[in-house]
Amino acid sequence: MNLKVTDLSKSFYRSPVFHSFSFQLESGEKVGLLGPNGSGKTTLLKMISGIMSIDSGEIKIGENIVNPDESAARKYLYYLGHSVGLYPGLTAIENLSFIAGLYKKNDFSIKNIVNKVGLHDTENKLVKFYSQGMLQRLKLATALILNPDILLLDEPLAGLDAEGIQLFESLYTEWRGGGKTMLIVSHEPDWLSSKTDRIIELN
């Protein structure tokens, strides 16, 4: 699934973050997004995911235009960002079961996915008591359930310990082998260049 951004503009309080910004990801391409704090990396991912509106321009996922009011394009992607996006009053199992039901993804075992991301010992613990690393693992589990064509990964190693980083590396290899299109934000240029086909720098 390809992603195309055309003449994108976005301002906050009359201060422009993007002005006539365009780029394209071909289906299966892995692209890194690099830039200092405040350069708009997270903002860009939020606009592509439909979480945040744009001022002008166009974002297309395949043949579908991204619009916060429309869900057609969003079903093809998953945004793994800094916000949790999960229900803190539910357990890991309950959150994943709810997501699976919501998106009609019932052709797999939730227990197996929980085991795969290393949360089997805390699967019945309320998410509000999870550490940042545990939450990051749970978001990775969500990505496995949704199995989207496009992954938007905003600092995917944030909060992960050595074992968690190894888990992500394993999942990344799996996703790459499966031909997923990925846009990855990181502050580590060497790591980013080792994981992507090319890098877009924002300033």
Buried (B, 14 or more C-beta within 10 A) or exposed (E): BBBBBEEBBBEEEEEEBBEEBEBEBEEBBBBBBBBEEEBBBBBBBBBBBBBBEBBEBBBBBBEBEBBEEEEBBBEBBBBBBEEBBBBEEBBBBBBBBEBBEEBEBEEEEBEEBBBBBBBBEBBEBBBEEBEEBBBBBBBBBBBBBBBBBBBBBBBBBBBBEEEBEEBBEEBBEEBEEEEBBBBBBBEEEEEBBEBBEEBBEBE
